Amino acid sequence: MSLRIRAMAFLPGSSVSRETRIYPAALTVERHRPRLRPRQRPRAARAAICVLLAALALSPAPAQGDADPASDVLLTQNVFTPYNPVVSANLVKALDTLSSETQRMGLPIKVAIVATATDLGGVPGLFNQPQRYSDFLASEIAFNGKQLVLVVMPAGIGTTNIPHAQALAGLRPDTSHGSDGLARTAITAIVRLANANGHPIKAPSIRGGSGSGGGVSPVIAFGAPVILVVLAAGLAGLARRQRGEEEHTEADEEQGKEEEKPA
Amino acid sequence: MHLELFARGHVVAIPAGVGVAPPERRRGAYVVAGHCSYPLRTLEPTGVIEVRARALFKLGDFFAIWRQPLSRHQLAGFRVSPRTPVRAYVGGRRWRRDIRLIPLARHAQIVLEAGPYVPPHPSYGFPPGL
């Protein structure tokens, strides 16, 4: 008996193929008429079982769900950043550059930065459980083999399948600058991991972007409304004073006219 | 609302840009602008479908805009046998009527499965502003 295994990939429509998402391979088994001598059968059967077991072991695990946005974004991108507060554009750019660089060096790390439970969509229960979520995410995006995953949450850092992850020992997420702080922690973590894996890399220089999300400095965010209120109050005061003076002059003029009239 | 699709036990992606007319502008995996858009659209590949306020649409409308088939026996490009039809869950509960008639209500969580059972999520944490 001979056994042949063929792999197929599904692309269910043009819209889907635009996203370059590749569907997990399905295995079809084609059986042919047995032509072997009887004594060869046990060996062939054993080989067939081995091939089948290997194929099953290599086939992707069934889905547990698709409710976390990071698993969808990381299929085509290397970095997932929080919805709110958003990470400053220059930090996102630095993260993208850094992850592309490490990918070129043979260390393709998928990074998920999770600032709030909303960033986890339908699995909010995994918020602030970086290691559990890292393992979960790695299993979700493991269509084409093992994925190296780094998760940064306010409570800590999680890694899956990344060699020399002990290089992150002692690294605590920067929670004082919102999403930007977490992004900076991710940058530090990637640099440490690359160095530990024999790919010396320097942290990119980041201009500004120290605000907590959106790239707007707290001085501007809080100072601008105060300045506007003070300006508005000043203008209103000026207008009131001007109106008062006009009323005074009109009253004086009227009084003067009355005085001119004979009693 | 949020939509999850499973076929033969695996995730089927809903791409960003459904209902957005080209030329579309992208930032990473997200569509940030387009020529114009339908009242039903996706701007991210996460399954979040934006529905214009006060618009009454059904799941069949979304698949029509996406140009993918949806019936009891077909989910996008995946056909199932008549004995095991496509199953739908709304908020974690089984929907037994025509799946094309599922209303696209605000913050609804809809799961469609063609093939093995995948435990459906009853809810979804939507990004701010939706």
Interface residues (C-beta under 8 A of the other chain):
Chain A: F10 L11 P12 G13 S14 S15 V16 R18 E19 R21 Y23 P24 A26 P60 P62 A63 Q64 G65 D66 A67 P69 S71 D72 V73 L75 T76 Q77 V79 Y83 N84 D96 A117 T118 D119 L120 G121 G122 V123 P124 E140
Chain B: H2 E4 L5 F6 A7 R8 G9 H10 V11 V12 A13 P15 A16 G17 V18 G28 A29 E44 P45 T46 G47 V48 W66 R67 Q68 A76 G77 F78 Q109 P116 V118 P119 H121 S123 Y124 G125 F126 P127 P128
